[in-house]
Amino acid sequence: MASIDASFPEKDEEKRKDGRFINRCCNSRNQIDYSIYSQDSGYIQGADLEALAKMSLKKGLEIHLNFSFGDFVVSNFPIIGVVDKKNGGEVNDKIISCLDYAEGESTKEHYVNGFTQLMEIAVKSLSPGINDPGTARLCIHQITELLAQRLQITPCNMIVDSENECLVSWHEEGFDSLMFRLFNPILHYGKDDLSICLSLLKAFKTLSNFASCEDRLVIQQHAERIVDVISVNYTDPLEVKFAEARLNVGVHRLDLPKNLSKEAASS
């Protein structure tokens, strides 16, 4: 199994207590004065955000990172946008030096990579050559546990000054994107295994208990998709009885049918 830094919710909560770390849309991202280009190719796992914020405050800048942590970037790519309020001159090398390059994806540095590795393990275990749905279900369980923690925070994407003006901003992947990117491949390769479909449905029911109204709508859509897949792929009376007995079992906040749709099965 992938090794994941499961403390990411606590770390983000510590940042929020600081008061300078917030989550907000930044309109000035579209009003940059110049771009800074990557000098090398590689995975950017993180950045010294505090150092960038101090540099912005001192030089009168806004620094906007145009990538998500963990992304692979090619050389000579515009990875950073800068708003220069004081026309204080470019400090490209100092800004670049605050980035943390690595040769591969690190689950320790950025939790999203851990999610991705769990998804990839699940997909590999569902391949015909391996055919190990038990491992896939374990991965689904771990993804569910970590997403439940993710739902209870709103990751920071900005550091602001004492006047609430942006100093540094960066990308944080939204919950809807995470849901699709993690669960869609597992469903694609596991739709012919009823136990995988039901494990995914159980995961969505679990997550619905931790979700806001907005995030719960996303989970609802994924759950409905699972129900449709089960209705189409499993029409034997024994399969239908087994699946229907588990559609609504457990504590959840989703709107799920009591029976599988016969219309979906016949279409």
C-alpha positions, 0 to 999 in steps of 0.5 A: 500500500502507498505510504501517505502523510495522513496528518494533512488535515491537522497541518492545514488547520494549523495554517488556518489558525495563523490567520494569514492562510486562507481560501479565496478566489484571487482575481489578480491572477489574470492581471500579472505583469510578467511570468517566470519560466521553469528552468528545469523539468521535473515534479514540483512537490512543494514550495517555501510559501513563507519565504515567498510571502516575505519576499512579496511583502518586501518587494510589493509583489503578488506571486501566483503559482500556476501549477498544483503541487505534485505536477510535472512541469517541462522546462521553459514553462510559465509556472509563476505569474507575478504582479509587481505593485512597486516596479521593484525589479524582477527577483526570478532566481530568488522565487525559483529557489523557493520551489521544491523539485523532485524526481518522482511523485512524493506521497509524503510531501503532497497528500493528493499523490497518495490518493493517486497511488491508492487509485492506481493500486486499485486499478492494477489489482483489477486487471485481468492478469492480477484479478485481486478485487480484495486489494481494490476494496482495501484501497477504496476503504483507505481512499474513503477514510482520507476523503472523509478527512478532506471533506472536513477542511477547506484547504488554504490556497493563499497567504494574505498580508495584514490588510487581507491582500494576496501575497502568494496564491497556489492551486488546490484541487477541488473535491469534485475533481478528486472524486472523479479522478479517483473513483472513475478509473476504479469504476471503469475497470471494476464495473464487472465486479458487483463487489467493487460496485457496491464498495464504491456505493458504500464509500459514497454513502459514508462520505455523504455524512461528512459533506457540505450541501455542495459536496453532497450533490457531487457525491449524489451524482457519483452514487446515481452513476453506480446504481445505473451501472449495477442496474445495467450490468446485473440483471440475474434475479439473485444479483438483483436481490443481493444488490437491492438489499444493499442499496440503502443499508447503512447511515447516509445522506443520499437519495437512493432508490429502494430498487434497481431501475428496470428501465436502465437494465432494458436500455 
